Amino acid sequence: MTKRETVRVSISQRVAEDLALSPEVAASIVLADLRSLGLDSMGLVNLLVWIESTFGIELDDADLIPSNIESVQSLSEVVYAHLDRRDL
Amino acid sequence: MIIDSDRSQILSADAQSALCIVDSAAEAMALRDFDAASITIPSTLPSELIHAIQYEKMFGHNLLKAIPVSVANTEQMILSPAACLPVYPFIPDLLENGQWALTSRVRVFRNEDRARLSAVRLSEFSVREIIVIGDPKRVRDALATASQWAQEFLKSLGLTTRLVDAQDHFSGPPRAKFLLGKLQMASQSKRELIIDTEFGALALASFNYHSDHFSMPFGWDADQSVVSGCIGFGLERCVYALTRPPNSIDSTHRAGGQ
């Protein structure tokens, strides 16, 4: 599994857990709109705090624009970009 | 104007008149531009409602408990920390025949740190509130219309204001508070009309886009297209701005938004 895939799977599993979805559906929610799945503002903030501590990154203003935080896919790309920059 | 910065305030006749002028003008705008229904909003709300919208997680520091409303009713009542909160469970009952806006003058209570209280940061204050319901564009447009009206109205009274993106003062762990604030700024969900005073930047009115924060938990967004927004005019702050002594300086206080 590539680093990008690892990030995506970790975040989708965390979202599925937060929303009390079965682990089997985690892969199918990657592109879904997080709000449509039922993730509210507090849920999103808790997810972002978890992402920062799990991946050892600090999200900045540019990361938090709506299009970056609308799905597991978009969040994963933000995290991957941070990790990629850090590993250069 | 005499203000007891602890809990209450006594307004001079001139200040009372100024408060009524601002309140009446904002109400008239809501009735004229949004066809708003005038309603009375109580200043208490059940703790159950606070839990439903997770208010205590984001703004728990604001809450003041009230006594139960009767011997038989032991449910904890909360003094409303925001003017519009008590109405959201009842939106479908309050809006009839195509109406999409509500307005009321409301007394609001916040558990402010006593050390931070000042002439413009009170633990109870009056708000002219306007609540708008509809699709996202309609609500965003209403907030823009109201902010433009407010800026022009206050200018006509001699106050030069600035409209700025703003964020609330959240509760919780520091990083969570920081991220909530950043998310609020990034989504442009809160704007304030501010003036510069000896207390620092002072918000006279706020324009808030809630998205589905209220429509979702209270079940009136069946097709996920109904959102809400609110406009609040801090009436005592407007009075202060209109009547403040020109050279009064109190650099120990900083006001910020309500």
Interface residues (C-beta under 8 A of the other chain):
Chain A: R35 S36 D40 S41 M42 L44 V45 N46 L48 V49 E52 L59 D61 L64 I65 P66 I69
Chain B: Q54 K57 M58 P173 R175 A176 L179 L180 K182 L183 M185 A186 S187 S211 D212 H213 M216 Q224
